[in-house]
Amino acid sequence: MTTANTTATCEVCGNQYDMAFEVRAQGATHVFDSFECAIHALAPVCEHCKCRIIGHGVQAGGQFFCCAHCARQAAGTEAIRDRV
């Protein structure tokens, strides 16, 4: 963790920043200078359109998708619907 007198280095962009923050995920600690870098490093990728999933997303057949449309296109799962 950083203090007012130290800087940490973002593991994505390499920026040294006195307000960097840590994220602990799946037993590992990561250091970032922005949410943008944290998302780039940690967010899952949609199996169909390859965008970063930063919302709820959906799962079908053990895969992650950004939306029901992508799940239907890739997994052929017609039963998946986005909330209305």
N, C-alpha and C positions, 0 to 999 in steps of 0.2 A: 504494500500500500504506500502511497506517496504522502509526503507532508509538505508544508509550505516552503521548506528549505531544500527540497529535493525535486528532481525531475525524473520522469520515467519515459521510456521509449516505447512508442506504439509498435506492436509486432507486425502490423500491416504496412504502414507507410514510413516508419522509421522516425517520425517526428518526436522530438524530445519536448515534453509538455509538463508543466508543474501541476496541471489539473487532470492528468491522466487518471484512468480508473481501471479497476480489476473486475473481471467477470470470471466466476468459477462455474465450469460446466463439465460434466462427466468426469470429474476427478482432476481436471487440469485448471490452472489459473492462467488467464490471458490478460494482457495489458493493452489498452486502446486509448487513443486521444479523442475519439469521437464515436458516436453511435454508428455513423456511416462505416467506419472501419470495423466495428464489432459485427455489424450486419454482414459485411463482405466476408469476414472470416468464419462466422458461426451459423448464419441462417442456411437452412436447407435449400436445395435448388429444385425447382419444379421439374419432374421427369419429362414433361411434354414441351413446355416453352422455354425452359432453362432460366427463368427469372428467379430471383431470390424470394423466398417465402417469408415475408415479414408480418403477415397477418396470421389468421388461424389456419388457413389451408385445409386440405382434405387428404385422407389416406384411402387408397384402394389397392388391393392386392399386394400390400406390404410396401407400396411406393408412396411418395409424397407429391402432392400437386398443389398449385397455388389456388385453384378453383375447381368447381365441379365440371366446368366445360373441358378443362384440360384432362381431368380424370376420365371423362367419357371418351374423349378423343384417343387417349393413349391406352387406357386399360379396357375400354369397351364396356364400362360399367354404367349402364343406363339408369340404375336406381339412385345414383348420387345426384343430389340437387343442392344448389346454394340456398341459403335461407332467403325467404321472400319477405 
